[in-house]
Amino acid sequence: MSTKEAKKEGDCKKMIGVPLTRGVLKAQRDRLLEREALGKMLPLSSENLPQGKKRGRSPSPRQKVARRLPNLKTKEENKRDPLLCALRGRREKLKMRKEEREKKHKRRLRALVGEVGILEGGSVLESTAKSYSKQLNKFYDFAEKYGVEINSAEVMDQALVDWCDMQYLDGHSHDQGDLMKAAVEFKLPSFAKDGDLKLPRFRRTLKGWRKKAPSQTRLPAPEALVFALSGWMCQQGHVEEALYNAATHSCYLRPSEGHGLMTCDIVKPVRIGGMNQHVLVLAPFERGESTKTGQYDQTVELDDVRLPTLGGLLCEQAERRRALKGISEKQDTGDVCLWSFAAGGYLKVWREGVRVLGLGHVLQSPYQNRHGGPSRDRLLKLRSLADVQRRGRWMTTSSLRIYEKPGRVQQVLNQVSADLISFGEKCRLNFAAFISDGLKCKARQAGADRT
């Protein structure tokens, strides 16, 4: 090290007045050498003299962006700047989300006053939370009936054991016990798996209940019976219900997923690049509503070889619904329902069709359509087991086994007349014509009503 550089190191020590490490001394020396070089290169003035760092507030994101772009001086230029536009967009979105959330929820304390928090309650669907409350109230009614005072975890455990015994004697399956367990853990978190309180006898009781009374799974709805019902619905003027009925079977949809569809969820094919399939998007992330299993942005390709016109029919239905609202596809912001009927209205029509066609001994719930789709595809060898699981959005193969039962499809069809099966097959082959004519007729009626 030269004498000049050693002197500068001494000056640094005097200036700071504290013991310095080798790394800090090197940094101070480099800074002084840079200042000396800057003074030789530039004329001495207040602009190029090294300025000390001022203490104060840290620069805002807008100031940081402005420092990166010193040439943008006017407001018009700042408005056109992409970085500033992105910053403004983030702030506006944050403000919109804040206003939207405060409209739904009042800003106040909840958990500290014994209530369920906003995010805590959002861990399950609203309908699920209501079923938990209803189930727990049944237990409280049971305790009140028999004069049981629940003042400890031990008494709670014993009372739940007796409640399960009574439900078992009433003929219920273990599903009631599983629902009670979920309700207790949600409403009383201390009894949850990671909680401080335990219910050992109740858990052991549920294990015995599962062995003595296994849950009854639904039979799959055969394709012929699904289209027979849809054909009857078309005949009665319930065209949308008929299309919905066929779509839930073909796409393996849960009833809640089908009823929650919007017009923008039906995606048209892109003719360029080989993407020539209609697509159904379930639970888009932007809407903030997940599926039953808490998933977002799930996709179902409308590629059913048994019903190849389904994608076009759903697009036709979406266009008709948008036309009634007076908007185009580009103006669709996701607030137009794909169906004009409510869930209760469809269920009423479905039950009436089952009664008229005499199918009450094999069809008890529209949920059987979700069982019938995968069972048909496996029976006819249209999809592999992995493809069926992916299309049905089941997380595990054990869940898939509950729905995929091809042998049961043939058992159900053997209990139905051949004429009804033939009628259902004819409805499937002419389904596109039935639905298109029915939708056009409804559009003409809607136009006449407006005039």
C-alpha positions, 0 to 999 in steps of 0.5 A: 500500500502506498503512503498516500493510500495509508494516509487516506485510511488514517483519515477514515479512522479519524473521521469515523472514530470507531474501530473498523474492520478490514472490509469497511476500511476497504470500502471507505478507501474505494469511495475516496478514490472514486471521489478523487477520480471524479474530481479529476474528470469533472470541473469542480462545482456543486453539481458534481461534488459527492453529496452525503446521504440525507436522513429522512423518509424512504422514497415512495414507489412512485419516486423510485420509478421517477428516478429510473426515468429522469427524462419524463417530466410532464404529466402527459408523459407520466400517464403514458409511462408503462411502469407508472401505469402498472403502479396506478393499476395496482393501487386502483385494484387494491382500493376496489378490493378494499371497498368490495370487502368492506361492503360485505363485512363490517370492520370490527372485532369478532374472535375476541367477542366469541364470534367466528372470524371472517377468514375462519368462516371462509375455510368452508362453504356457506352451505357447509357451515349452515349444515354444521350448525344444523347438525350441532343443534340436533345434538343440543336438542338431544342433550336437552331432551335427556337433561344432560348438562354438558360441563366438561369434555368427558360429559361431552364425549359420553353424550356424543356416544349416546347420540350416535347409538340413538341415530344408529337405532333410528336407521341412519348410516355413519354419514350422520356421525361423520357430519357431527364430527366435522360440525363439532371440530368446526364450531368447537375448535378445542375438540379438533385434532390439534386442540387441547380437548379430546373425544376418544370414545366418540372417535371409537364409536364412529369407527364401529358405526362405519363397520356396522352401517356402511354408507349407501352409494348412489347407483350410476344413471345410465346414458339412455335414461338421462336422455330419456329424461331430457327428451321428456323435458324438451317435450314439456318445454323445459329446454334449458333443463334438458340441456343442463341434464345432459351436460352434467352427465357428459362432463361429470359435473356436480349439481353446484358446479352446473348451476353456478356456470356463467356465460363466459365459462363456455370457451369457444375453440381457437381454429388456429394452432389445433385448439379446436375443442370447446372448453368448460372453465369451472370456478375461475379464480377471478370470481373468488368462488372455489369448487366443493374441494377448494379448487380454482380454474378447473377445465373440462373439455367438451369432447364427448364422442357420444354427444359431440354437439354439446359444446356448440349447444352450450355456446348457443345457450350462452349467446341467447342469454347474452342477447337477452341482457343486451350485451356482446361476448366482448362485453361479458364481464362474468355476471350473466348466468348460463341458466334462467332456472333455479336449482329448486326449479330443475329438481322439481322438473327432474322429479316429475320426469322420473315419476312420469317415466316410472324410473323412481326405483332406479333414479333418486337424485340428479347427482347420479348423473355424475356417477353415470358419466364415468361409468359409461365411459369405462363400460364403453372403453371411451376413456382410460382410468386416468382420463376419467379421474382427470375429467371428474377432478377427483384427487385420489383413486379411492374417490374415483372408485365410488363413482366408476361402476360400469357393471352397475349400469347394466344392472340398472338397464336390466330393470328398465323396459326396452322401449324406454331404452330405445326412446332414450337412444333416439333422443341422444341421436337427435338431441342437437335438433331438439335443443336448437329448435327449442332454444330458437322457439324460446328466443322468438317467445322472448322477442315477442314478449319484449315487443 
